[in-house]
Amino acid sequence: MKVELSFNLPEEEEDFRAAINGQKLRSITYDFDQWLRNQIKYEDLTDEEYQTLQKCRDQFRAMFYDEDLFIVQ
């Protein structure tokens, strides 16, 4: 299957940029999720720091799942 997207530039510049930068955003999303994971798992955190980072990671992931998106490498 072949899919073609077309944009009316410059009016749809923002949509165009979102479409062509999808892979970069996916990579950054994964890297940030892994950074949060590593902080939670390997860093010497206070209970409050641990709970805060875990809550942030849970919310971050939930926002993606709510849109049927998944954080994958």
QUIHU-V812508 format. One record per residue. N is the residue number from 1. SS is DSSP state (alpha for helix, beta for strand, coil for the rest). Layout:
BEGIN
N;SS
N;SS
END
This chain:
BEGIN
1;coil
2;coil
3;coil
4;coil
5;coil
6;coil
7;coil
8;coil
9;coil
10;coil
11;coil
12;coil
13;alpha
14;alpha
15;alpha
16;alpha
17;alpha
18;alpha
19;alpha
20;alpha
21;coil
22;alpha
23;alpha
24;alpha
25;alpha
26;alpha
27;alpha
28;alpha
29;alpha
30;alpha
31;alpha
32;alpha
33;alpha
34;alpha
35;alpha
36;alpha
37;alpha
38;alpha
39;alpha
40;alpha
41;alpha
42;alpha
43;coil
44;coil
45;coil
46;coil
47;alpha
48;alpha
49;alpha
50;alpha
51;alpha
52;alpha
53;alpha
54;alpha
55;alpha
56;alpha
57;alpha
58;alpha
59;alpha
60;alpha
61;alpha
62;alpha
63;alpha
64;alpha
65;alpha
66;coil
67;coil
68;coil
69;coil
70;coil
71;coil
72;coil
73;coil
END
